[in-house]
Amino acid sequence: MMTGAIKNQVDHIWNTFWSGGVSNPLSVTEQITYSLFAKRLDELHTAKEKQASLLGKSIENSIFESDQSDLRWSCFKDFDPERKFAVFRDQVFPFIKSLNVRAGAYKPKRISNE
C-alpha cells in the first residue's frame, strides 16, 4: 500500500488526467508509459552525448538527429500544454513508432490467403 508523498503524487497525476477528460485507467496507464518512454529515450541520448564529448568523438547510434530537438523530453516538457500535446501527438508518438523500423527489429508479418 502506498502512503505519504508517493500516494499524493499518484493522486495528483490521476486528478490531472481526470480533469483533462481521461478517466479510463488503461488510457492513463498508456499515456504515462509513453511519457516515461520518451523521457528514457532522452536520458539515453544525453548519456551518449556525454560519453562522446568525454571521448572527443561523435555520437554513435544516436537516438535523435540534430534537427529533432523538439522530440526530446528535456525540450518539450516545458512547452505550454497545447503545444506539448500537439508535439507529442504529431511528432513524438510517430517517432517512437518508427524506432523499431529504423533499427530493423520490427518485421511486419505478411498474411497470405493460401
N, C-alpha and C positions, 0 to 999 in steps of 0.2 A: 504494500500500500504506500502510495506517495503522500508525503506530508511536507509542510513548510514551503520553502521558496520554489522548489521544483513544481509542486502542485499549483502554486499561484501562477507560475509561468505557463503551465499547460492550460489552466483555466483561462488565462488571458488570450492564448492562441485560439482556443475553441470559441471564446466570445467574439474575437475578431472575425473569424470565419462566419460564425452565426450571424453577426450584424451585417456582414457583407453578402448575405444571402446563400451561403453554402452551409447546409445543415446535414448533408449526408456524410456519415463518418468515413465511408470509403473514399469519397471525394476529398475530404480533408486530409486523410492519410496520403492519398495520391499526390496532392499539391505539396504537402510537407516533404514527401520523398523526392519529388523533382527539385524542390528548392535546395534540399540538402545535397543532392547530387550535383547541382550547379555550383554550389559552394565548394564542394570537394574537388571538382574539376579545376576551379580557380586556385585552390590550395596546391594541387599537384603541379599546375603550371608555374605558380610562384616558386615552388621548390626547385623546379627545373631551371628557372631564370637565375635563382641564387647560385645553384651549382655551376651553371655555365659561366656566370660572372666570376665566381671564385676561381674556376679553372682557366678563365680567359678564352673560352670557346663559345661557339654559337650553340643555341639550344637544339638538342637532338630530339626528334619525335615530339615537337611542340603540339600542345593541345589547341591553342588559339593562334591564329595568324595575327600579324601586326595590325591589320585593319578590323579585327574583331574585338576591340577593347570593350565595346558596349555589351558583349556577351559574357563578360567576366563578372562574377558575383561582386567583387570589390568595387566595380563601377556601377552596375545597375541597382544595387541595393539602396543607394542613396537617391535614386530618381523619385519624383513625385509618384503617387500611387497609379495614376492613369498611364503615365509613360512607362512605369515599371511593368504594369500588366501588358501593355502593347509590346514592349521589347521581349518579355518572356514568351508571350503567345506567338508573336510573329518571327522572332529571331532565335531565342534561346531554345525553345522547345524543338523547332525543326533542326537546330544544330545538334541537340542531344540525340535525336532520332537518327541523324546521319553519322554518328560516331562509329557505330559498328560497321556500317557500309564502307566508310573511309578506311577502317582498319582491316577490312577484308574478313571480319569474323561473322558477318551476317550473310548467310546464303539462303535466300528465299527458296522454298521447295516448290518445284513445279508439280502441279497436279495434272495428271493425264487422265483421259477418259477411256483408257484402254481396258 
